[in-house]
Amino acid sequence: MEQLSKQQRRAWDINGFIHLEGVLDADEISHLCQQVDDIRTKPGWEPTNLPMGHYDWVEQCQNQDTEGFMDRRDLLSYDDAFINLIDRPGVFDLIVDIMGPYLAFSMSQIIVRASTPKFPGYTHTDGGEGLRRIRVTETSRPLAMKALYLLTDVTEIGSGNFTVFPGSHMRPFPEVDEPIVTPETPGAVPLTAKAGDCIIFPHSLWHGPGPNISGKARKTLLYNYCQMFIRPYDFAVTSEVADRCTRRQRRLLGDLGHDFRPGSYVYVPEDQLDVIENG
């Protein structure tokens, strides 16, 4: 499997993210963008009036404008293209190099950030308030990480840029009793990238969307991975989805080759390395 270059490893260790260019080609971008637009009319998990971080089942996205805001979870049932991104070559290989082979796929998400002067952006860490306070050492595997796929160009500041605080994954950062962290907080770096690029980063890196006043929506896909002993964020794999998956994809979705038993997902199957490394 492909491994991190020295430059990528240095970027990961010091900055807490790696920018991978040209991961998706033009045809893939076009197909995924069409899927994103079509999903607005289909039932699925979307934020409603529930508390922050919770999603409700809706018959369609409330905003039917393809340039409007959308936040859809649990994508795998919609199209094989979403399944294929689970172990995308050139991205998944690097994730395994960073996390090790004892990992699981735990979340898929579409986020469309509309162009509007009303949204100031925000920053956060993944995994909620509890995981925010758990930081691994410089030589440890991360507990969780994400791959963010850009489906639209974000080449100018003010385009809903993915904004990060380099190095914040390894050091204390303002929290409850200190100033609120925003995309305008000193140290924030708004990233520019092209459609088809991918940015990988750990749960503990402070990050989030910046303001979007570009006149066009920013469309992204987010894929989350965690160590096997951590509970997946939000998906229940149906047999219809599992039947469309490869052996490795099924393993990443929780199929250990046997029914659940005490110790599952902690003591892993004997063929784990072969499944993850060879597909």
HELIX and SHEET records of a PDB file:
HELIX    1   1 LYS A    6  ILE A   14  1                                   9    
HELIX    2   2 ALA A   26  ILE A   39  1                                  14    
HELIX    3   3 ASP A   80  ASN A   84  1                                   5    
HELIX    4   4 LEU A   85  ASP A   87  5                                   3    
HELIX    5   5 PHE A   92  MET A   99  1                                   8    
HELIX    6   6 GLY A  128  ARG A  132  1                                   5    
HELIX    7   7 SER A  168  MET A  170  5                                   3    
HELIX    8   8 SER A  239  ALA A  242  1                                   4    
HELIX    9   9 ARG A  247  LEU A  252  1                                   6    
HELIX   10  10 GLN A  272  ASN A  278  1                                   7    
SHEET    1   A 6 ILE A  18  LEU A  20  0                                        
SHEET    2   A 6 CYS A 198  PRO A 202 -1                                        
SHEET    3   A 6 ALA A 144  LEU A 150 -1                                        
SHEET    4   A 6 ARG A 218  GLN A 227 -1                                        
SHEET    5   A 6 LEU A 103  ARG A 113 -1                                        
SHEET    6   A 6 MET A  70  ARG A  73 -1                                        
SHEET    1   B 2 GLY A  44  GLU A  46  0                                        
SHEET    2   B 2 ASP A  56  VAL A  58 -1                                        
SHEET    1   C 3 VAL A 189  PRO A 190  0                                        
SHEET    2   C 3 PHE A 162  VAL A 164 -1                                        
SHEET    3   C 3 HIS A 207  PRO A 209 -1                                        
END                                                                             
